[in-house]
Amino acid sequence: MRCESRFYGIAVDEVDGALGGAGDTLSYAWTSTAGTFDAPSSPTTSWTAPTTPGPVTLTLTVTDVLNGCTATDTVQVTRDPALPE
């Protein structure tokens, strides 16, 4: 099996996964070490940060269900303890 490398990015301000090529059937899995996603299996979602300060890792895994190829992107964000909860 040959998997093409495609970029499925995380934009922290939008929390948005890019769409695949024409005809692709993709599944999306958003995970984080803390906080919650409104729609963790959707291409786009909102993430609610935890109330405790510190680093949080957000991960998006996109899978092409036709051939099983996956792409994963991860970003680490840190809640500023000076900001109100």
N, C-alpha and C positions, 0 to 999 in steps of 0.2 A: 504494500500500500504506500502511495506517495502522498504526502500532505504538503500543500502549498503554504508558505508562511504568509499570513495576512495580519494586518494590525487591527486589533480590537482594543481601542483605548479607553481609559478611564479619564474623564474630565471631572475633576473634583467638584467644580461649581455646578455642573449639570448632571453628573452621575449618568452617563450615557454610553451605551455600547454601540459601536458602528455596525451597520448592516453588512451582510455578506454579499457575494455576487448574485447575479440573476439566477433564480431557480434553486438556490441553496435553501435547505431546511435546517435552521439553526436553533439550538437550545442555549439558554443563558442561565448562568448560576452566579449570583452575587453573594459573596460571603464577607464577613468582617470579624475581627477579633473582639469587637465590642460595638454596641449600637445595633440598630435594626434597619432593614430595608422594607419599604412599603410593598414592593413587588419583586422579590428576589429571583424570579424566573422570567422577568420581562427584559426587553432590550433597553428600556429606560426605567429608572426608578428614583425614588427619593430615599436618602439615608438620614436617619436621625442619630446624631452623635450621642455618646454616653455623657452623663453629667459629671463624671470624674475626669480630671485632667490626665493627660498622658498620651502616648502614641497609640494609634489604632491602624491596623493594616486592612485595607479594602482590596478585595480580589474579584475580578470578573473572569469567568471561564466560559468560553464560547465553544460549542461543539457542533460540528456538521453531522447531523444525524444520518445522513446518507452514506458517509464513508468513515465516521468515527474520529476524524481529525479534530484536534482541539487547539485552542490558543488561549493563553492565560496572561493577564496583565495585573500587576499589583502596584498599589501606591500606599505610602504611609503618611498619615496626617496626624497632627498633634493638636489637641484642644488646648487653647490658651487659658491657663488658670486665672488670668486677670479678667476674662470675659464673664458676664453674668450667666447663670444657668438658665 
